[in-house]
Amino acid sequence: MIDPKLTQAVETFQGAADEVAAVLRANTDWGASGIRDGQYAVDLDADAACLDALYRRGYRVLSEESGVTGPPGSDSAPIVVVDPLDGSTNASRRVPWYGSALCLVDDDGPAAALVANHATGERFSAVRGGGRAVRDELSISPSDQTDLSHAILGVSGLPTHHYGWAQFRALGASAPDICAVACGVTDAWCDMHDDGHGVWDYLASVLILEEAGGVAAEVFGRELCVLDHTARRSPVVAGTPELLRQVLDQRRNVG
């Protein structure tokens, strides 16, 4: 039986995503924040909207934009890993591929997740042990592709060589990228950077992918769920274990 707290967490995440969507609709400043390289002013506004929604429910938050924070008295509360606006550059250039990603982590690991693609309006969600993931409340599943030569591979960064794929795509936002694998739009996705992603970039979508029936790994064999704002990982995901192994072999240059 699904813990009702996990379902409630997804409902809270839906509200947080609604708040970010409202920020984006009202936004007129697509300039830099002036705080750190690569951060937009709207990233901070989106972060504030997420923090407010999650604080009201008593959660602590690990956010790309603000680190680990929480409301008073929340030191032992479950933590939500948040990327308020994944694909900020896409959003600033009106490339329709950006969203918000939220993942509740408890003592047993990733527990509930939502990825909202603000460009398309699609929302993906899953809870641990549910055995299903949904896109706009309809169940999703990854492709059954097992052969890299027939696969469409999503990438983040520049590959060092041709992996032998049928085609590849570089769309620019990892959370919706991984959800595209979860619903069979693409067959696999690979981080081409060593230590290229923070946990907020991938954790929500990896839980969604795994509950949908897909598989995930880390290029160097490290744990993907790490609650450290400074930690970086190199995730790889696929619809099938066979395809995941082939992509990992190419990524590790042994294929």
C-alpha positions as CSV (number, residue, x, y, z in Angstrom):
1,M,0.0,0.0,0.0
2,I,1.3,3.5,-0.9
3,D,2.0,5.7,2.0
4,P,-0.6,8.6,1.9
5,K,2.3,11.0,2.8
6,L,3.9,10.3,-0.5
7,T,0.7,11.0,-2.4
8,Q,0.3,14.2,-0.4
9,A,3.9,15.2,-1.2
10,V,3.2,14.9,-5.0
11,E,0.1,17.2,-4.4
12,T,2.3,19.7,-2.7
13,F,4.8,19.5,-5.6
14,Q,2.0,20.2,-8.0
15,G,1.2,23.4,-6.1
16,A,4.8,24.4,-6.1
17,A,5.0,23.9,-9.8
18,D,1.9,26.0,-10.3
19,E,3.6,28.8,-8.4
20,V,6.7,28.5,-10.6
21,A,4.5,28.5,-13.7
22,A,2.9,31.8,-12.5
23,V,6.4,33.3,-12.0
24,L,7.3,32.4,-15.6
25,R,4.1,33.9,-17.0
26,A,4.7,37.1,-15.2
27,N,8.5,37.3,-15.8
28,T,9.9,40.1,-17.9
29,D,13.6,39.9,-16.8
30,W,15.6,37.2,-18.5
31,G,18.9,38.7,-17.5
32,A,21.6,37.3,-15.2
33,S,21.1,37.3,-11.4
34,G,24.5,38.9,-10.8
35,I,25.2,36.3,-8.1
36,R,26.8,33.4,-9.9
37,D,27.7,32.5,-13.4
38,G,24.9,30.8,-15.3
39,Q,22.2,31.9,-12.9
40,Y,19.3,34.0,-14.2
41,A,17.2,36.5,-12.1
42,V,14.2,34.4,-12.8
43,D,15.9,31.3,-11.2
44,L,15.8,33.2,-7.9
45,D,12.2,34.1,-8.3
46,A,11.3,30.5,-9.2
47,D,13.3,29.3,-6.2
48,A,11.5,31.6,-3.8
49,A,8.1,30.3,-5.1
50,C,9.2,26.7,-4.5
51,L,10.6,27.4,-1.1
52,D,7.5,29.1,0.0
53,A,5.2,26.2,-1.1
54,L,7.5,23.6,0.5
55,Y,8.1,25.5,3.7
56,R,4.3,25.7,4.3
57,R,4.3,21.9,4.5
58,G,7.3,21.8,6.9
59,Y,9.8,20.4,4.4
60,R,13.5,21.1,4.3
61,V,14.8,21.9,0.9
62,L,18.0,21.2,-1.1
63,S,17.8,23.5,-4.0
64,E,20.2,24.3,-6.8
65,E,19.8,28.0,-6.2
66,S,19.8,28.2,-2.4
67,G,21.4,25.1,-0.9
68,V,19.9,23.4,2.1
69,T,17.3,25.5,4.0
70,G,14.1,25.0,5.9
71,P,11.5,26.7,8.0
72,P,12.0,27.0,11.8
73,G,11.9,23.6,13.6
74,S,12.4,21.6,10.5
75,D,15.9,20.2,11.3
76,S,14.7,16.6,11.3
77,A,12.1,17.0,8.6
78,P,12.2,15.1,5.3
79,I,14.1,17.0,2.5
80,V,12.9,17.8,-0.9
81,V,15.5,18.1,-3.7
82,V,14.5,20.9,-6.0
83,D,15.5,22.3,-9.4
84,P,13.1,25.3,-9.6
85,L,13.8,26.0,-13.2
86,D,15.7,23.3,-15.1
87,G,16.6,24.6,-18.5
88,S,16.8,28.3,-17.7
89,T,18.7,29.1,-20.9
90,N,16.0,27.3,-22.9
91,A,13.4,29.4,-21.1
92,S,15.3,32.6,-21.7
93,R,15.6,31.8,-25.5
94,R,12.0,30.5,-25.7
95,V,13.2,27.0,-26.5
96,P,10.2,24.9,-25.4
97,W,12.0,22.5,-23.1
98,Y,12.3,23.6,-19.5
99,G,10.6,22.8,-16.2
100,S,10.6,22.2,-12.4
101,A,11.8,19.0,-10.7
102,L,11.0,18.1,-7.1
103,C,11.9,14.9,-5.3
104,L,11.1,14.0,-1.7
105,V,13.9,12.0,0.0
106,D,13.3,10.1,3.3
107,D,15.4,7.6,5.3
108,D,14.8,5.0,2.5
109,G,15.9,7.3,-0.3
110,P,13.9,9.0,-3.2
111,A,10.2,8.6,-2.3
112,A,8.0,10.9,-4.4
113,A,8.7,13.0,-7.5
114,L,7.2,15.5,-9.9
115,V,8.7,16.9,-13.1
116,A,6.6,19.7,-14.6
117,N,7.5,20.7,-18.2
118,H,6.4,24.3,-18.2
119,A,6.8,24.7,-21.9
120,T,4.5,21.8,-22.9
121,G,2.3,21.7,-19.8
122,E,3.1,18.0,-19.2
123,R,3.5,16.8,-15.7
124,F,5.2,13.5,-14.8
125,S,5.0,12.0,-11.3
126,A,5.6,8.8,-9.3
127,V,5.9,7.5,-5.8
128,R,8.3,4.8,-4.6
129,G,6.9,1.3,-4.8
130,G,3.9,2.4,-6.8
131,G,5.0,0.4,-9.7
132,R,3.8,3.0,-12.2
133,A,4.6,6.5,-13.3
134,V,2.2,8.9,-14.9
135,R,2.2,11.7,-17.4
136,D,-0.9,13.9,-16.9
137,E,-2.4,11.0,-14.9
138,L,-1.9,8.4,-17.7
139,S,0.5,5.6,-17.1
140,I,3.8,5.7,-19.0
141,S,6.4,3.2,-19.9
142,P,9.8,3.3,-21.6
143,S,10.6,1.8,-25.0
144,D,11.7,-1.8,-25.2
145,Q,14.7,-1.0,-27.4
146,T,17.7,-3.2,-26.6
147,D,20.0,-2.3,-29.5
148,L,22.0,0.9,-29.5
149,S,22.2,0.9,-33.3
150,H,18.5,1.3,-33.4
151,A,18.2,3.7,-30.5
152,I,17.6,7.5,-30.2
153,L,19.9,8.7,-27.5
154,G,19.5,12.0,-25.6
155,V,22.7,13.6,-24.5
156,S,23.9,16.4,-22.2
157,G,27.2,17.7,-23.4
158,L,29.4,16.8,-26.3
159,P,30.2,13.1,-27.0
160,T,33.8,12.2,-27.6
161,H,32.9,9.8,-30.4
162,H,29.9,8.3,-32.3
163,Y,28.3,5.7,-30.0
164,G,26.7,3.8,-32.8
165,W,23.2,5.2,-32.1
166,A,20.6,5.6,-34.8
167,Q,20.2,9.2,-33.9
168,F,20.9,11.5,-30.9
169,R,19.3,14.6,-29.4
170,A,20.7,17.4,-27.2
171,L,17.6,19.2,-25.8
172,G,19.2,21.1,-22.9
173,A,17.3,20.2,-19.7
174,S,18.0,17.0,-17.9
175,A,14.8,16.5,-16.0
176,P,12.5,16.5,-19.0
177,D,15.2,14.7,-21.0
178,I,15.1,11.8,-18.6
179,C,11.3,11.9,-18.5
180,A,11.4,11.5,-22.3
181,V,13.1,8.2,-21.7
182,A,10.5,7.2,-19.1
183,C,7.7,7.6,-21.6
184,G,9.5,6.1,-24.6
185,V,10.0,9.3,-26.6
186,T,13.7,8.6,-26.6
187,D,15.4,5.3,-25.7
188,A,18.2,6.4,-23.5
189,W,20.0,9.5,-22.1
190,C,23.6,10.0,-21.2
191,D,25.5,12.8,-19.3
192,M,28.7,13.3,-21.4
193,H,30.3,15.4,-18.7
194,D,32.4,14.0,-15.9
195,D,30.6,15.1,-12.7
196,G,28.2,17.1,-14.9
197,H,25.1,17.2,-12.8
198,G,23.9,18.1,-9.3
199,V,21.4,15.8,-7.6
200,W,18.6,18.3,-8.3
201,D,19.1,17.8,-12.1
202,Y,18.2,14.2,-12.2
203,L,16.8,12.7,-8.9
204,A,13.1,13.4,-9.5
205,S,13.2,12.2,-13.1
206,V,15.2,9.1,-12.3
207,L,12.6,8.0,-9.7
208,I,9.9,8.5,-12.3
209,L,11.9,6.5,-14.9
210,E,12.5,3.6,-12.5
211,E,8.9,3.4,-11.4
212,A,7.9,3.4,-15.1
213,G,10.2,0.4,-15.7
214,G,13.4,2.0,-16.8
215,V,16.9,1.7,-15.4
216,A,19.6,4.2,-14.3
217,A,23.2,4.1,-13.4
218,E,26.2,6.4,-12.7
219,V,29.1,6.4,-15.1
220,F,31.7,5.9,-12.3
221,G,29.5,3.5,-10.2
222,R,28.6,6.0,-7.5
223,E,25.4,6.5,-5.7
224,L,23.0,8.8,-7.5
225,C,21.1,9.9,-4.4
226,V,23.4,12.2,-2.5
227,L,22.2,15.1,-0.4
228,D,25.2,17.3,-0.8
229,H,24.9,20.6,-2.6
230,T,28.6,20.4,-3.8
231,A,28.4,16.8,-5.1
232,R,28.3,16.1,-8.8
233,R,27.4,12.9,-10.7
234,S,27.2,11.6,-14.2
235,P,23.9,9.8,-14.7
236,V,22.9,7.5,-17.6
237,V,19.4,6.1,-18.1
238,A,17.7,3.7,-20.5
239,G,14.5,1.9,-21.1
240,T,16.1,-1.5,-20.8
241,P,19.1,-3.0,-19.0
242,E,20.6,-4.2,-22.3
243,L,20.6,-0.7,-23.8
244,L,21.9,0.8,-20.6
245,R,24.9,-1.5,-20.6
246,Q,25.7,-0.6,-24.2
247,V,25.5,3.1,-23.5
248,L,27.7,2.8,-20.4
249,D,30.3,0.8,-22.4
250,Q,30.5,3.5,-25.0
251,R,30.6,6.2,-22.3
252,R,33.4,4.4,-20.5
253,N,35.2,3.9,-23.9
254,V,35.3,0.2,-23.6
255,G,32.7,-0.5,-26.3
